[in-house]
Amino acid sequence: MKPEDEDLTRRAIAGEREALALVWERERSWLTALVWSRCLDRELARDLIQEGALILVDRIAELREPAALRGWLKRSLLNRLNDELRRRLRSPEAASPVDPQFLSAPPVVADDGIWAQALAELPVDLREPMVLRGIDGLGIQEIAEILELPITTVETRLVRARRNLRERVDRMRALEDGGRRTCGDGR
């Protein structure tokens, strides 16, 4: 965490409302991308981000170390997401954990449903860094901090995610074209 970010977080912990609003503004985007990358459900992600704002407002005073803010927010929201997904699995009348309508147009690939489907099919360990990089535009270092991974692991996962995504899209397009196009021929 940069010194200026740490100072802002300290002020938010101390109860300064303006600092709290700025902290939330700074953190909201990557949290949204991370939650969405796990659940692929726009409404659920939106609800959880609202809960994240409430968690921040209600409980930031409990945070002892400003540098722990991102990890604390991440754990809080992912725990809440896991609780909700478990609840949905136990409740047959609850909505599906993945909204098929949303899969056809997530923010990063709003113009191409094939890309959205391919992204949704990526394993979560590849999808998370891809979404954080693509939707939120975070750098490798920030992604590594958020996911609590070494930089080299993030770089490797991004390379694997891009390759995997491209292969899936090529395969889907070939199927969509009824075999007229072969994977990677560019037509």
FENHU-V304230 format. One record per residue. N is the residue number from 0. RES is the residue in three letters. PSI is psi as a letter, one per 30 degrees, with the letter a starting at -180 (* if undefined). OMEGA is omega in radians with two decimals (NA if undefined). D_LAST is the distance of its C-alpha to the last C-alpha in Angstrom with 1 decimal. Layout:
# FENHU-V304230
n res psi omega d_last
N RES PSI OMEGA D_LAST
N RES PSI OMEGA D_LAST
This chain:
# FENHU-V304230
n res psi omega d_last
0 MET k 3.12 45.7
1 LYS l 3.14 46.6
2 PRO e 3.13 50.3
3 GLU e 3.08 49.8
4 ASP e 3.12 47.8
5 GLU e 3.11 50.6
6 ASP e 3.11 53.2
7 LEU e 3.13 51.5
8 THR e 3.08 51.3
9 ARG e 3.13 55.0
10 ARG e 3.10 55.9
11 ALA e 3.10 54.0
12 ILE e -3.14 55.8
13 ALA f 3.06 59.0
14 GLY g 3.13 58.3
15 GLU j -3.03 57.2
16 ARG e -3.13 55.3
17 GLU e 3.11 53.3
18 ALA e 3.12 52.2
19 LEU e 3.12 51.2
20 ALA e 3.13 49.0
21 LEU e 3.09 47.4
22 VAL e -3.13 46.8
23 TRP e 3.13 45.1
24 GLU e -3.14 42.9
25 ARG e -3.01 42.0
26 GLU f -3.00 41.2
27 ARG e -3.03 39.8
28 SER e -3.13 36.2
29 TRP e 3.08 35.6
30 LEU e 3.11 37.6
31 THR e 3.14 35.5
32 ALA e -3.12 32.3
33 LEU e -3.14 34.0
34 VAL e 3.13 35.4
35 TRP e -3.11 32.2
36 SER f 3.11 30.4
37 ARG e -3.00 33.0
38 CYS f -3.12 33.3
39 LEU h -3.12 30.1
40 ASP j -3.05 32.5
41 ARG e -3.10 32.9
42 GLU e 3.12 36.4
43 LEU e 3.11 37.8
44 ALA e 3.14 36.5
45 ARG e 3.11 38.1
46 ASP e -3.12 41.3
47 LEU e 3.11 41.4
48 ILE e 3.06 40.9
49 GLN e 3.07 43.9
50 GLU e 3.10 45.8
51 GLY e 3.09 44.9
52 ALA e 3.13 46.5
53 LEU e 3.09 49.6
54 ILE e -3.13 49.8
55 LEU e -3.12 49.6
56 VAL e -3.05 52.4
57 ASP f -2.95 54.6
58 ARG g -3.08 54.3
59 ILE f 3.13 53.5
60 ALA f 3.11 57.2
61 GLU f -3.10 56.9
62 LEU k -3.08 54.5
63 ARG e -3.05 56.6
64 GLU j -3.13 54.3
65 PRO e -3.12 51.9
66 ALA f -3.13 49.4
67 ALA g -3.04 49.0
68 LEU e -3.07 47.7
69 ARG e 3.12 44.0
70 GLY e 3.13 44.7
71 TRP e 3.12 47.2
72 LEU e -3.14 44.9
73 LYS e -3.13 42.1
74 ARG e -3.13 44.5
75 SER e -3.09 46.1
76 LEU e 3.13 42.9
77 LEU e 3.03 41.2
78 ASN e 3.13 44.5
79 ARG e 3.10 44.6
80 LEU e 3.13 41.0
81 ASN e 3.07 41.9
82 ASP e -3.11 45.0
83 GLU e 3.13 43.1
84 LEU e 3.07 40.6
85 ARG e 3.11 43.5
86 ARG e 3.14 45.2
87 ARG e 3.12 42.3
88 LEU e -3.14 42.1
89 ARG f -3.03 45.8
90 SER j -3.09 45.7
91 PRO f -3.13 44.0
92 GLU f 3.11 44.4
93 ALA l 3.14 42.7
94 ALA l 3.07 39.2
95 SER k 3.11 36.3
96 PRO f 3.09 35.7
97 VAL k -3.14 32.0
98 ASP j -3.08 31.4
99 PRO e 3.11 28.2
100 GLN e -3.12 28.0
101 PHE e -3.11 27.8
102 LEU f -3.13 25.1
103 SER f -3.12 22.7
104 ALA i 3.04 23.5
105 PRO l -3.02 25.2
106 PRO e -3.04 26.0
107 VAL f -3.06 23.5
108 VAL h -3.00 20.4
109 ALA f -3.07 21.9
110 ASP f -3.05 18.8
111 ASP j -3.12 16.6
112 GLY f 3.12 18.3
113 ILE e 3.11 15.8
114 TRP e 3.14 16.8
115 ALA e 3.14 20.4
116 GLN e 3.13 20.4
117 ALA e 3.11 19.0
118 LEU e -3.14 21.7
119 ALA f -3.11 24.3
120 GLU f 3.10 23.7
121 LEU k 3.02 24.3
122 PRO k -3.04 27.8
123 VAL e -3.13 30.2
124 ASP f 3.04 31.0
125 LEU e -3.10 27.5
126 ARG e -3.09 26.9
127 GLU e -3.13 30.1
128 PRO e 3.13 29.5
129 MET e 3.14 25.9
130 VAL e 3.12 27.3
131 LEU e 3.13 30.2
132 ARG e -3.02 28.1
133 GLY e -3.10 25.4
134 ILE e -3.04 27.6
135 ASP f 3.10 30.8
136 GLY g -3.13 29.8
137 LEU l 3.06 32.4
138 GLY l -3.11 32.9
139 ILE e -3.13 33.0
140 GLN e 3.13 36.8
141 GLU e 3.11 37.1
142 ILE e 3.12 34.7
143 ALA e 3.12 36.7
144 GLU e -3.11 39.9
145 ILE e -3.10 38.7
146 LEU f -3.14 37.5
147 GLU h -3.14 40.4
148 LEU l 3.01 38.3
149 PRO l -3.14 38.5
150 ILE e -3.12 36.1
151 THR e 3.10 34.6
152 THR e 3.10 33.8
153 VAL e 3.13 32.0
154 GLU e 3.13 30.0
155 THR e -3.14 29.1
156 ARG e 3.10 28.2
157 LEU e 3.11 26.0
158 VAL e 3.13 24.1
159 ARG e -3.14 23.9
160 ALA e 3.14 22.9
161 ARG e -3.13 20.0
162 ARG e -3.13 18.8
163 ASN e -3.14 19.6
164 LEU e 3.14 17.9
165 ARG e 3.13 14.6
166 GLU e 3.14 14.8
167 ARG e -3.14 15.9
168 VAL e 3.11 13.2
169 ASP e 3.14 10.4
170 ARG e -3.13 12.8
171 MET e 3.12 13.4
172 ARG e 3.11 10.0
173 ALA e 3.10 9.7
174 LEU e 3.14 13.2
175 GLU e 3.14 12.6
176 ASP g 3.12 10.1
177 GLY g 3.10 12.9
178 GLY f 3.13 11.4
179 ARG f -3.13 8.9
180 ARG k 3.06 6.2
181 THR l -3.10 8.2
182 CYS k 3.01 9.3
183 GLY g -3.11 8.3
184 ASP f 3.01 5.7
185 GLY g 3.12 3.8
186 ARG * NA 0.0
